[in-house]
Amino acid sequence: MDAFTAGLLQRIRATESDLSRARDEGDDFLVEVEQGELDDLRRLAAEHGVEVGATSV
């Protein structure tokens, strides 16, 4: 796995964690921010052929 792929997957995992925490805390604004970031990261992964796997957040 190259550095780009590893970094992207790590950012996705971190963002999923942040999104989960925001949901648990009931922070609607932060949920929107983190969901947008996650959507962008997943789009970037798809554009570069990086398989994200079955994540559920």
Order of alpha helices (4+ residues) and beta strands (2+ residues): alpha-alpha
